[in-house]
Amino acid sequence: MKGLVFFDLDGTLLNNKSDVDPDVIELIETLKKNDYEPIIATGRTIFEIKHVMEKTGISSIISMNGQLGIYRGKEVFEKTMDVEVLKRLKEMALSRNEHVAFYNADRIGITGHNDTARKAYELIHEPVPAIDGSMYEKEKINMVLVLSETGDKEYVKAFPELSFIRNGPASMDIIPKGGSKAAGIKTFLETLKISGLPTYAFGDGYNDIEMFELVDYGIAMGNAREALKEKASYVTETNMNNGIEQGLKHYHLI
């Protein structure tokens, strides 16, 4: 293996319809032939992106903002959330007429449906999850979404033990304090005893900032947040204008 390349999904590896373009699939195949390991690094759960993994042939993933790591189809690590904290978070959200979505590798359960929840999932071209407000009592939970357009500061103040990442106008990703894609990648590399190889990452959002600080080369998409571009080693074209190809060629990975 010559190196590892981490890819965010929405706004990065995926097009604006949350699908993988045929030319991107070819790029991933070439990358693998050149002995580089492509790894998905996403806020999404495996349940949501099986079609992406199947189309691209990528079997390694840092999922749910660093809460679960898979290497070539085998679990490397998993981090879960405290049940009592989840109970309090649910109570606060419902008191604000907002909903919570519970995530693990197998499914998503939500406390209810409203316009904000529908808006959040429409933005990523996914159906609103089935209602299951007690999912956290029966199954391990890796990540939570609060479906909210406001209240960021109130949630942060109420839950100092959690990290809140606003990645869209209608939702916040929530994981334990200290968790991130970067933390997941670090655990991934340490557990597999991988060192001395160059690391690259493509991304576009706020939850990619720490990942860029960790890897050797951070490649921001042309459509990325300005805060991420400031952390990037290189700014490529947009996800809809051959940004992945340009970035890979810039570093002579393909």
SERO-4910 file (N, C-alpha, C, O; in steps of 0.05 Angstrom, whole numbers):
BEGIN
 pado doro    nc1    nc2    nc3   cac1   cac2   cac3    cc1    cc2    cc3    oc1    oc2    oc3
  Met    A     17    -24      0      0      0      0     18     25      0     36     28     16
  Lys    A     11     44    -19     27     68    -21     17     91     -3     32    109      4
  Gly    A     -9     90      4    -21    112     19    -50    107     23    -62     89     12
  Leu    A    -63    125     39    -92    123     44   -105    149     36    -95    171     41
  Val    A   -128    147     23   -143    170     14   -171    169     26   -187    151     20
  Phe    A   -178    189     42   -204    190     56   -223    208     40   -215    231     32
  Phe    A   -247    199     35   -267    214     20   -292    220     36   -305    201     45
  Asp    A   -298    245     40   -325    253     49   -344    245     27   -336    241      4
  Leu    A   -370    244     33   -390    236     13   -405    260      2   -400    269    -20
  Asp    A   -424    270     17   -442    291      8   -426    317      1   -412    327     17
  Gly    A   -429    325    -24   -415    349    -33   -386    344    -41   -371    362    -48
  Thr    A   -378    318    -40   -350    311    -46   -349    288    -66   -347    292    -90
  Leu    A   -351    263    -56   -350    240    -74   -377    237    -89   -377    227   -111
  Leu    A   -399    246    -76   -425    244    -89   -432    269   -105   -422    291    -99
  Asn    A   -450    265   -124   -460    288   -139   -482    301   -124   -488    293   -101
  Asn    A   -495    321   -136   -516    336   -121   -542    321   -118   -561    332   -107
  Lys    A   -543    297   -129   -566    279   -125   -560    257   -106   -574    237   -103
  Ser    A   -537    260    -92   -528    240    -72   -522    213    -84   -527    192    -72
  Asp    A   -512    213   -109   -505    188   -123   -476    191   -133   -464    212   -132
  Val    A   -465    168   -142   -438    168   -152   -438    168   -182   -450    151   -195
  Asp    A   -424    187   -194   -422    188   -223   -404    166   -233   -385    158   -220
  Pro    A   -409    156   -257   -393    134   -269   -363    141   -271   -346    123   -266
  Asp    A   -357    166   -277   -329    173   -279   -314    172   -252   -290    166   -251
  Val    A   -329    178   -231   -317    176   -204   -312    147   -197   -291    140   -184
  Ile    A   -330    129   -205   -325    100   -200   -300     91   -214   -284     76   -203
  Glu    A   -295    101   -238   -271     94   -253   -246    105   -239   -225     92   -238
  Leu    A   -248    129   -228   -226    141   -214   -218    124   -189   -194    120   -184
  Ile    A   -238    114   -175   -233     98   -151   -219     72   -159   -201     62   -146
  Glu    A   -228     60   -182   -216     36   -191   -186     40   -199   -169     24   -192
  Thr    A   -181     63   -211   -153     69   -219   -136     74   -194   -113     66   -192
  Leu    A   -148     88   -174   -134     93   -149   -126     67   -135   -103     64   -126
  Lys    A   -144     48   -135   -138     22   -123   -116      7   -139    -99     -6   -127
  Lys    A   -118      8   -165    -98     -5   -182    -70      7   -177    -50     -7   -180
  Asn    A    -70     33   -169    -44     46   -163    -35     41   -135    -16     54   -125
  Asp    A    -49     24   -121    -42     15    -94    -47     35    -72    -32     36    -52
  Tyr    A    -67     52    -76    -76     70    -55   -103     60    -44   -120     51    -59
  Glu    A   -106     61    -17   -130     51     -4   -151     74     -2   -147     93     12
  Pro    A   -174     71    -17   -195     91    -14   -212     85     10   -220     62     14
  Ile    A   -218    105     26   -233    101     51   -255    123     53   -248    146     51
  Ile    A   -279    115     56   -301    135     60   -299    146     89   -296    130    108
  Ala    A   -301    172     92   -302    185    118   -326    203    118   -326    225    106
  Thr    A   -347    194    132   -373    208    129   -388    211    155   -382    197    175
  Gly    A   -407    229    155   -425    231    178   -448    211    176   -462    208    196
  Arg    A   -450    199    154   -472    180    150   -466    152    162   -443    146    167
  Thr    A   -487    136    166   -483    109    175   -482     90    151   -491     96    129
  Ile    A   -471     66    156   -467     47    134   -494     40    122   -496     35     98
  Phe    A   -515     39    138   -542     32    129   -550     50    106   -564     41     88
  Glu    A   -542     75    107   -550     95     86   -534     93     61   -544    102     40
  Ile    A   -510     83     62   -492     85     39   -482     59     28   -462     58     14
  Lys    A   -498     38     33   -490     12     21   -488     13     -9   -470      1    -21
  His    A   -506     29    -21   -505     31    -51   -480     44    -60   -469     38    -82
  Val    A   -469     63    -45   -444     77    -52   -421     58    -50   -404     57    -68
  Met    A   -420     42    -29   -399     23    -25   -399      1    -47   -378     -7    -56
  Glu    A   -423     -7    -54   -426    -28    -75   -417    -17   -102   -402    -30   -117
  Lys    A   -425      8   -109   -418     19   -135   -388     25   -137   -377     21   -159
  Thr    A   -376     35   -116   -348     43   -117   -329     20   -111   -305     21   -118
  Gly    A   -339     -1    -98   -322    -22    -89   -305    -15    -65   -287    -29    -58
  Ile    A   -312      7    -51   -298     15    -27   -309     -1     -3   -333      0      2
  Ser    A   -291    -15     11   -300    -31     33   -289    -22     60   -292    -35     80
  Ser    A   -275      1     60   -265     13     84   -279     39     90   -283     55     71
  Ile    A   -286     44    115   -302     68    121   -298     77    150   -296     61    168
  Ile    A   -298    103    153   -300    116    179   -328    128    179   -333    148    164
  Ser    A   -346    117    195   -374    124    193   -384    140    217   -372    139    238
  Met    A   -406    155    213   -419    170    234   -399    188    249   -398    188    273
  Asn    A   -384    203    233   -366    223    244   -345    211    263   -340    221    285
  Gly    A   -335    188    255   -313    175    271   -322    156    292   -306    148    309
  Gln    A   -348    148    292   -358    130    313   -355    100    306   -357     83    324
  Leu    A   -350     94    281   -347     66    273   -327     64    250   -327     80    232
  Gly    A   -308     45    253   -288     41    232   -288     13    221   -289     -6    236
  Ile    A   -288     11    195   -288    -14    181   -264    -14    161   -260      5    146
  Tyr    A   -249    -36    161   -226    -38    143   -230    -63    126   -229    -85    136
  Arg    A   -234    -59    100   -238    -80     81   -259   -100     91   -255   -125     90
  Gly    A   -281    -89    100   -304   -105    108   -304   -115    137   -324   -127    145
  Lys    A   -283   -110    152   -282   -120    180   -281    -96    199   -267    -77    195
  Glu    A   -297    -99    221   -298    -78    241   -271    -74    255   -259    -93    263
  Val    A   -262    -49    257   -237    -42    270   -243    -31    298   -229    -38    317
  Phe    A   -263    -13    300   -270     -2    326   -299      8    324   -310     12    303
  Glu    A   -311     12    348   -338     23    350   -340     39    376   -330     30    397
  Lys    A   -352     62    374   -357     79    397   -387     84    400   -400     90    380
  Thr    A   -397     82    424   -426     85    428   -432    108    447   -414    120    459
  Met    A   -458    115    450   -466    138    466   -481    128    491   -494    107    491
  Asp    A   -480    144    513   -492    137    538   -522    139    537   -533    159    528
  Val    A   -536    119    548   -565    118    547   -578    141    562   -597    153    552
  Glu    A   -568    147    586   -579    169    602   -576    196    588   -594    213    590
  Val    A   -554    200    575   -550    225    560   -570    227    537   -581    248    532
  Leu    A   -574    204    523   -593    204    501   -621    209    511   -636    223    497
  Lys    A   -628    199    534   -655    204    545   -659    234    550   -680    245    543
  Arg    A   -639    247    562   -641    275    568   -642    292    542   -657    312    540
  Leu    A   -627    283    522   -626    298    497   -653    296    483   -664    315    472
  Lys    A   -665    272    484   -692    268    472   -712    286    486   -729    298    473
  Glu    A   -711    286    513   -730    302    528   -728    332    521   -748    346    519
  Met    A   -703    342    519   -700    370    512   -710    376    484   -724    396    480
  Ala    A   -704    359    465   -714    363    438   -744    364    436   -756    382    424
  Leu    A   -757    345    449   -786    343    448   -799    367    462   -820    377    454
  Ser    A   -785    377    483   -796    401    497   -795    426    479   -809    445    484
  Arg    A   -778    425    459   -775    447    440   -791    441    414   -788    456    394
  Asn    A   -807    420    414   -822    412    391   -804    404    367   -810    409    344
  Glu    A   -781    392    375   -762    383    355   -758    352    358   -767    341    378
  His    A   -746    340    338   -743    311    339   -714    303    338   -696    318    330
  Val    A   -710    278    347   -683    266    348   -683    241    332   -702    225    332
  Ala    A   -661    237    316   -658    212    301   -634    197    313   -612    208    316
  Phe    A   -638    171    320   -618    154    331   -605    137    310   -619    125    293
  Tyr    A   -579    136    310   -564    122    289   -547     99    300   -533    102    320
  Asn    A   -547     76    286   -526     56    289   -520     45    261   -531     55    242
  Ala    A   -504     24    260   -495     14    234   -518      2    218   -516      0    193
  Asp    A   -539     -7    231   -560    -23    218   -585     -7    211   -599    -14    192
  Arg    A   -591     14    226   -616     29    221   -616     56    234   -598     63    249
  Ile    A   -637     71    228   -642     97    240   -671     98    251   -689     89    237
  Gly    A   -674    108    275   -701    111    286   -705    140    294   -686    152    305
  Ile    A   -728    151    290   -733    179    296   -757    182    315   -775    165    315
  Thr    A   -756    203    331   -778    206    351   -804    216    338   -825    213    351
  Gly    A   -803    227    315   -828    236    301   -821    250    275   -798    255    269
  His    A   -842    258    261   -839    271    235   -851    299    237   -872    304    248
  Asn    A   -837    318    225   -847    345    222   -834    358    198   -818    345    184
  Asp    A   -840    383    192   -829    396    168   -798    398    169   -785    395    149
  Thr    A   -787    403    193   -758    406    195   -745    379    190   -724    378    176
  Ala    A   -756    357    200   -745    331    195   -746    324    165   -727    314    154
  Arg    A   -769    330    153   -771    325    124   -751    341    108   -739    332     89
  Lys    A   -747    366    116   -728    384    102   -699    373    105   -684    372     85
  Ala    A   -692    363    128   -665    353    133   -659    329    115   -637    328    104
  Tyr    A   -678    311    113   -673    287     97   -676    292     67   -664    278     51
  Glu    A   -693    311     60   -695    318     31   -669    329     21   -662    324     -2
  Leu    A   -654    343     37   -629    355     29   -608    334     22   -590    339      6
  Ile    A   -610    310     33   -592    288     27   -605    266     10   -595    244      8
  His    A   -629    273      0   -644    255    -18   -649    228     -5   -646    207    -17
  Glu    A   -658    229     20   -665    205     35   -693    208     47   -701    230     53
  Pro    A   -707    185     50   -734    187     63   -730    192     93   -710    185    105
  Val    A   -750    204    105   -749    208    134   -751    180    147   -767    164    140
  Pro    A   -733    175    167   -732    148    179   -759    141    192   -775    158    199
  Ala    A   -762    115    197   -786    105    211   -786    114    240   -765    117    252
  Ile    A   -810    119    250   -812    129    278   -805    106    298   -818     85    297
  Asp    A   -786    111    315   -780     93    337   -765    109    359   -741    110    360
  Gly    A   -781    122    375   -770    140    395   -756    126    418   -742    139    434
  Ser    A   -760    100    421   -747     85    442   -724     68    433   -714     50    447
  Met    A   -715     72    408   -693     56    397   -668     56    415   -655     35    417
  Tyr    A   -662     79    427   -638     81    444   -640     63    469   -619     57    481
  Glu    A   -664     55    477   -667     38    500   -662      9    494   -657     -8    512
  Lys    A   -664      2    468   -662    -26    460   -637    -33    445   -629    -57    445
  Glu    A   -624    -14    433   -600    -19    417   -578      1    423   -583     23    433
  Lys    A   -554     -6    417   -531     13    420   -535     35    399   -543     30    376
  Ile    A   -528     59    407   -530     82    389   -502     95    386   -488     99    406
  Asn    A   -495    100    361   -468    111    356   -469    142    352   -450    156    360
  Met    A   -491    151    340   -493    180    334   -522    188    335   -540    172    331
  Val    A   -527    214    339   -554    225    340   -555    250    322   -536    265    320
  Leu    A   -578    254    310   -584    280    297   -606    293    312   -627    281    319
  Val    A   -603    319    317   -626    335    326   -636    350    302   -620    365    289
  Leu    A   -661    347    296   -673    360    273   -683    387    281   -705    390    291
  Ser    A   -666    407    278   -671    434    288   -658    455    271   -636    451    260
  Glu    A   -671    477    268   -660    500    252   -649    521    270   -636    540    260
  Thr    A   -653    519    296   -643    539    315   -635    524    341   -637    500    343
  Gly    A   -626    539    361   -621    528    387   -593    516    391   -589    502    411
  Asp    A   -575    521    373   -548    509    375   -535    515    402   -526    496    416
  Lys    A   -535    540    410   -522    548    435   -536    535    459   -522    528    479
  Glu    A   -562    533    459   -577    521    481   -569    492    485   -566    483    507
  Tyr    A   -567    477    463   -560    449    465   -531    446    474   -525    429    491
  Val    A   -513    462    464   -485    460    472   -482    466    502   -467    452    516
  Lys    A   -497    485    512   -495    492    540   -507    470    557   -496    464    579
  Ala    A   -528    457    548   -541    436    564   -526    410    564   -529    394    583
  Phe    A   -509    406    544   -495    380    541   -465    384    536   -456    380    514
  Pro    A   -450    392    557   -422    396    553   -406    371    547   -384    372    537
  Glu    A   -419    348    551   -406    322    546   -409    313    517   -400    292    510
  Leu    A   -422    330    501   -427    323    473   -415    343    454   -411    366    461
  Ser    A   -410    334    429   -402    352    408   -425    355    388   -437    336    380
  Phe    A   -430    380    380   -452    386    362   -440    398    336   -425    417    337
  Ile    A   -447    386    314   -436    395    288   -460    401    270   -475    384    262
  Arg    A   -463    427    263   -485    434    244   -474    432    216   -457    447    207
  Asn    A   -485    411    202   -477    406    175   -499    413    154   -496    409    131
  Gly    A   -521    424    164   -542    432    146   -561    451    161   -560    453    185
  Pro    A   -579    464    146   -597    484    159   -618    471    177   -630    485    193
  Ala    A   -622    445    175   -644    433    190   -635    411    209   -651    397    221
  Ser    A   -609    407    213   -600    386    231   -572    390    242   -555    404    230
  Met    A   -567    378    265   -541    378    277   -533    349    283   -549    333    293
  Asp    A   -508    341    275   -497    315    283   -487    317    311   -475    337    319
  Ile    A   -492    296    327   -484    296    355   -470    270    362   -480    249    357
  Ile    A   -446    273    373   -429    251    382   -416    258    408   -417    281    416
  Pro    A   -404    239    422   -391    245    448   -369    266    444   -356    267    423
  Lys    A   -364    282    465   -344    302    464   -317    290    457   -309    269    468
  Gly    A   -302    303    439   -277    293    431   -278    275    406   -258    268    394
  Gly    A   -303    268    399   -306    251    375   -306    268    350   -313    292    350
  Ser    A   -297    256    328   -296    270    302   -286    250    281   -277    228    288
  Lys    A   -287    258    256   -275    241    235   -246    238    241   -235    216    238
  Ala    A   -233    259    250   -204    258    255   -198    238    277   -179    222    275
  Ala    A   -214    239    299   -210    220    321   -214    191    312   -199    173    320
  Gly    A   -234    188    294   -239    161    284   -216    151    266   -208    128    268
  Ile    A   -205    169    250   -183    162    232   -158    155    249   -144    135    243
  Lys    A   -154    170    270   -131    165    288   -133    138    301   -114    122    302
  Thr    A   -157    131    311   -162    105    323   -158     83    302   -147     62    308
  Phe    A   -169     88    279   -167     69    256   -138     62    250   -130     39    248
  Leu    A   -121     83    247    -93     79    240    -78     65    263    -61     48    258
  Glu    A    -83     74    287    -69     62    310    -76     33    314    -59     16    319
  Thr    A   -102     26    311   -111     -1    315    -99    -20    294    -92    -42    300
  Leu    A    -98    -10    270    -87    -26    248    -56    -25    246    -44    -38    229
  Lys    A    -45     -8    264    -15     -4    264     -5      5    237     15     -5    227
  Ile    A    -19     24    225    -11     36    200      4     62    206     -8     80    218
  Ser    A     28     64    197     43     89    200     64     91    178     70     72    164
  Gly    A     73    116    174     94    120    154     84    122    126    100    125    107
  Leu    A     57    122    122     46    124     95     32    151     92     21    162    112
  Pro    A     33    164     69     20    189     65    -10    187     66    -21    167     57
  Thr    A    -23    207     78    -52    207     81    -64    231     67    -53    253     70
  Tyr    A    -86    227     53    -99    248     38   -129    248     46   -139    227     53
  Ala    A   -142    271     45   -170    272     51   -184    293     33   -174    315     29
  Phe    A   -207    285     22   -224    303      6   -249    310     23   -260    292     35
  Gly    A   -256    336     23   -280    343     39   -291    370     31   -280    384     14
  Asp    A   -314    377     43   -327    402     37   -340    416     61   -348    439     58
  Gly    A   -342    402     84   -358    413    105   -343    418    131   -319    413    133
  Tyr    A   -358    430    150   -346    436    176   -335    411    191   -315    413    205
  Asn    A   -349    388    187   -340    364    201   -315    352    188   -306    331    196
  Asp    A   -304    365    167   -279    356    155   -255    372    164   -232    365    158
  Ile    A   -260    393    180   -238    411    188   -216    396    204   -193    397    198
  Glu    A   -225    381    225   -205    367    241   -192    345    225   -168    338    230
  Met    A   -206    333    206   -194    312    189   -171    324    173   -151    312    169
  Phe    A   -176    349    162   -155    362    147   -130    368    164   -108    368    155
  Glu    A   -135    374    190   -113    380    208    -97    356    214    -74    358    222
  Leu    A   -109    332    212    -96    307    219    -80    295    196    -57    287    199
  Val    A    -92    295    172    -78    282    149    -55    299    138    -52    322    145
  Asp    A    -40    287    121    -17    301    109    -27    322     88    -16    344     87
  Tyr    A    -47    314     73    -57    332     51    -87    333     52   -101    313     47
  Gly    A    -98    357     57   -127    361     57   -135    375     31   -124    396     24
  Ile    A   -153    363     16   -162    373    -10   -191    382     -8   -209    366     -5
  Ala    A   -195    408     -8   -222    420     -6   -235    422    -33   -222    430    -53
  Met    A   -260    414    -35   -275    417    -59   -280    446    -65   -280    463    -46
  Gly    A   -284    453    -90   -290    481    -97   -315    491    -84   -318    516    -81
  Asn    A   -333    473    -77   -358    480    -64   -357    479    -34   -377    480    -20
  Ala    A   -333    476    -23   -329    473      6   -334    499     21   -333    520     10
  Arg    A   -339    496     47   -341    518     65   -314    533     65   -293    521     63
  Glu    A   -315    560     67   -291    575     67   -272    568     90   -247    568     86
  Ala    A   -283    561    113   -267    553    136   -251    528    130   -228    526    140
  Leu    A   -261    511    113   -247    486    106   -225    493     85   -203    482     86
  Lys    A   -232    510     66   -212    518     46   -187    530     59   -165    526     49
  Glu    A   -192    544     81   -169    557     95   -150    536    107   -127    541    111
  Lys    A   -161    512    113   -145    490    124   -133    472    103   -117    455    110
  Ala    A   -141    476     78   -133    457     57   -105    461     47    -94    483     47
  Ser    A    -93    439     39    -67    439     25    -71    447     -4    -54    458    -18
  Tyr    A    -96    440    -14   -102    445    -42   -132    448    -45   -147    433    -32
  Val    A   -141    467    -61   -170    470    -67   -174    462    -96   -163    474   -115
  Thr    A   -191    442   -100   -196    431   -126   -222    443   -137   -233    462   -126
  Glu    A   -232    432   -159   -257    440   -171   -280    430   -154   -276    416   -134
  Thr    A   -305    437   -161   -328    428   -146   -334    398   -151   -322    386   -169
  Asn    A   -351    387   -134   -359    359   -137   -374    354   -164   -375    331   -173
  Met    A   -385    375   -176   -399    372   -201   -382    380   -225   -392    379   -248
  Asn    A   -357    386   -220   -340    395   -242   -312    381   -241   -291    394   -243
  Asn    A   -313    355   -237   -288    338   -238   -269    345   -215   -244    342   -219
  Gly    A   -279    353   -192   -262    360   -170   -245    337   -160   -222    340   -152
  Ile    A   -257    313   -158   -243    290   -148   -219    283   -167   -197    278   -158
  Glu    A   -225    283   -193   -204    277   -213   -181    297   -211   -158    289   -211
  Gln    A   -188    322   -210   -167    343   -209   -150    340   -184   -126    343   -185
  Gly    A   -163    335   -161   -148    332   -136   -129    308   -137   -106    309   -128
  Leu    A   -139    285   -147   -123    261   -148    -99    265   -167    -77    256   -161
  Lys    A   -104    278   -189    -82    283   -208    -62    303   -197    -38    301   -203
  His    A    -71    322   -182    -53    342   -171    -31    329   -154     -8    337   -154
  Tyr    A    -39    308   -139    -20    294   -122    -10    268   -135      2    251   -121
  His    A    -14    265   -161     -4    243   -176    -12    216   -165      4    197   -165
  Leu    A    -37    214   -156    -47    189   -145    -60    172   -167    -63    148   -164
  Ile    A    -66    185   -189    -77    171   -213    -62    180   -237    -67    171   -260
***
